[in-house]
Amino acid sequence: MQIEGTYAFKAKRQAVWDAFQSPKSLTSCIPGCERFEPDGEGGYDVSMKVSIGPITGAYRAKITLSEQQAPSSFKMAVRGSGTGGTIAGEGMLTLAEKDGGTEVTVRGDAQVGGVVARVGQRLLGSASKSLLDKFFSCIASKIEG
């Protein structure tokens, strides 16, 4: 499944970059996040509950940020599993100055397996877009508000 989106922030690029590097911001903005802790290996161990249509699952995942070119871009990889199945994905986030603010472009790919993939296949695209929108809206509120 392809994941793409563009999000505008009314903040300087460095402020947006800093929010993406802040465990506190990430913890409060990742939908359903219950735990977000550094793992000592350049990544984070995450626990979260996610609903896709009628399916709600508890997941444990590892999030790794790499290829960081502050404050322009970084790669994010996610690997996890839980009651609803598995997820694996990675994407590139690019931050560009635009109109006095910052534009963030997300391009990535995700693979979902298990019950969620079988039952919720038709909902995955809209659910992933909704989760991204909630995440970026929350980050914007932390920076701009």
C-alpha positions, 0 to 999 in steps of 0.5 A: 500500500502506498502512503503519500501526503503533503502537509503545510505548517505555519512554522519555520522548518527547524521548529517542525524538524524539532517536533519530529525529533521530540519523543514528547510530541510524538507520544502525544500525536501518534493516534492511539499511542500508549508508550513511546520509549527510546530503545538505545539503538537509535529507535523507539519501542512503541505500544498503541491501540489502533482501530480500522473500521470494526477491528481494534487491535493492540500493537507493539512496534519498533520505529527507527529514524534514519538517513537524517539530513537536519532539517530537510529530511529523514527516513522512518521505518516501522515494524510491528505486530499485535492482535490484528496482525502485522505492519511493516513500512518505511517512508521518507519525510521531506521538509521544505520552506514554503510561503514563510512556513514549512511543507512536509511531504510524506512518501512511503510504502506499508505492508499489512498482514493478518486479520486487518489485511483480510477483513479491513482491506478496503478500509486500509487506504482511508484509515491510513490517510485519516491516521496521518491527517490526525498525526500531522494536525496534532504536530501542527497544533503543538508547534503553531498553537 
